[in-house]
Amino acid sequence: MKNTIAILSFLMLSCFNSYSQSLSSSPYSIYGLGSLYDSDFGSIPGIGTSGVALPSNRFINNLNPASLGFAYKNHFLFDVGGNMIQTSYQDVSRKENRNNVQFSHIAFAFPVTGKSAVSLALKPYSSAGFKISDYKLPIQDSNEEYTLSATGTGGLNNFDISYGHRFGKKLALGLATSVLFGNTKDEREYVISNSVTSIDKESSYNGVRFNLGGQFKIDSTFTIGANLKSPTRINATKVQSVITYNANLEASNTIESDAQSDTDDYYLPTEFSVGLNKVFRNNLSLTMDYEKAFWENSKQSSIYGDFVNQDKFKLGFSYRKNDKIRSYFDRIQFSTGLNYDTGFLEIDNKRITNKAISFGVSLPIENTFSVLNISYSYGQRGRISNGLIKENYHKLSLNLSLDGIWFVKRKYE
């Protein structure tokens, strides 16, 4: 138990230390609110981030609030984790490597009745952490180019309150309320001919989103799930300074200085997902998910590209020897998964897609129901072409899923 507490304390300290830092280093986080996060709860990273139909019995499944309806009675769940990412960026002329450490989540879940449970979770929703130097882009409807240099940090946080209730033995429904808040800092410099425009901007965002989920057990080995997220307007304000000068710094003109104003609100689209979980011979588990996000209906655009409808395909397998457990090794769960994301950005009629393969292992902690989850994934985002960058990333995810039993009398002292 002392070792468990030591691990937990270390993970929590690491998470909170990194929470206030920029969490993404992708150049594509320059678009919208930044790069969006996948779930890293429990064993989900190892199975291709699939799991809409998985119950919250051994870990907190934040993909579907209905999963809380199948939580075990008297069990208190705690989940905390983080990621380490090594990424290489490559365009037509150069290549660069970066390392990054990320906070992924901290969450609690506990039963309310024998058929319902509540969870509280804090996690990033998006992050911006880009740095671009002397990047040449074409001027629309012209043969000329301009040079962009930009840096950005920040992003949105997501605080979830979820409730799930089971009706009978097979059906569970759930509702989650997500409070989104945060800010981004953006410094950009545009050079056209001999003229330079410098824009420093800090934007603040806040909004609320609702998520309705359901799970249905067809039998003890087969479960289906569905999820619907509401469209939401994220309110935004900004403080901005704008200065223009010539390249020789001979003259400058301050257009704005810490001017506070409203800015264009950001719209999150309607999203839905469906999934299934099938267990074979009580030890091999298959999960499959499909997600759709209707970004085109949000009627947003970027000066660098367009928002398009997004599709995600996820497939995962996990294996654990459940029969005749004789050793610690028999209790270890092994996982693997695939993930393909069409992306929600289209630049110069080219999609910014993402594809990844993952492997995971869940190590039980002796004499408890708790598990240390370790997963590795390798993925690619974007492509090498004019104006685009290809990312190759290696991601190591660590999270601790603690499971404690409440209000149960000991049989032996």
Number of C-alpha atoms within 10 A of each C-alpha: 10 7 9 17 10 10 13 19 12 11 20 17 11 16 21 14 12 15 19 11 16 20 24 26 24 21 22 20 21 23 17 18 20 26 22 15 13 16 20 27 28 28 35 27 31 30 28 31 25 32 30 32 30 27 24 23 18 19 27 31 26 25 24 32 33 36 34 34 30 25 28 20 18 16 21 21 25 22 25 25 27 23 21 15 19 16 19 17 20 18 16 13 6 8 12 10 12 12 13 14 21 23 26 25 24 22 21 19 25 22 24 14 13 14 19 24 28 22 23 19 20 18 22 23 21 22 29 30 24 20 17 13 12 13 13 15 14 12 12 9 6 7 7 11 15 15 17 17 16 20 18 26 23 25 28 23 21 22 20 23 20 25 26 29 26 24 12 8 12 15 20 25 25 24 23 23 19 19 17 21 20 20 20 21 19 19 17 18 19 19 20 15 12 9 13 19 20 18 17 20 19 19 21 20 21 19 18 18 18 17 21 21 26 25 31 21 17 11 10 10 13 16 22 22 27 23 24 19 20 15 20 16 17 18 18 19 17 19 18 19 17 18 16 19 17 16 15 9 10 7 9 13 11 12 12 14 12 13 12 15 11 12 13 11 13 18 18 19 20 16 19 18 21 21 22 23 23 20 17 11 10 14 13 17 18 20 25 24 24 18 20 19 21 19 22 15 15 18 12 16 16 13 8 13 15 20 22 21 18 19 18 19 19 22 22 26 23 22 19 18 16 15 11 7 10 10 8 11 12 13 18 16 21 22 25 23 25 23 21 19 18 19 20 18 24 19 15 12 9 14 20 19 20 18 20 19 20 23 23 26 21 24 18 20 18 11 7 13 16 22 25 20 25 23 25 20 23 18 18 18 22 20 21 15 12 11 15 18 21 20 23 19 19 17 18 19 23 22 26 29 27 25 20 14 13 12 8 8 7 6 5 4 4
